[in-house]
Amino acid sequence: MSSEAFTTAMFLIAAIIAAGVLINAVFPVIYTLAGTISSSSHTVDERLSNDVKIVTTYANGGTKNAEIWLKNVGTARISPSDIEKADVFLGAPGNFIRLGLVVPPGTPGTNQWTYAILEDTQKNNYWDPGETLYIQAHSDRIPGTGEVVYVQFVLSTGLSRSTTFTAGT
């Protein structure tokens, strides 16, 4: 009888040790996986809540100036730092350039852009849902009057909007 009790006790101790080893091996993986899933979920939520629409555009083929109006049609506000990290590409299709930012209220020089938030209803300098972002740009790549102009706006979150239109006078 004592040998059976001893054997049972040994099996019980081995099972407890094995369970402890298994928990110590699996728990960090589960914890890391939960963090990864949470981070991915936050990123997806951010991308789904940010949305922008190009409302209208205008470029003057003679002065090489362009104006772009974008509407925040998402559910999240966009910070000034995110706007300032955005990329603006402008020019003829296949012959465009990434413009440099002139921090508002500056005037854009050659191959530069600046922006203003129109109707900043909350007076918070954020691009809130429903508000319009006005971009003023100057580029030597804008083609002449009557030719096609390409513009693309890319936020640091990866949100990208582009369009083509005809340059005016």
Protein Blocks (a to p, Z undefined) as FASTA:
>chain_A
ZZmmmmmmmmmmmmmmmmmmmmmmmmmmmmmmmmmmmmmmmmmmmmmmpccddfbdcddf
klopacdddddfbfbdcdfklmmmpccdeddehiacdddddddfbdcdehiacdddehil
nonopacehiacddddddfkbccehiacddddddfkopacdddddddZZ
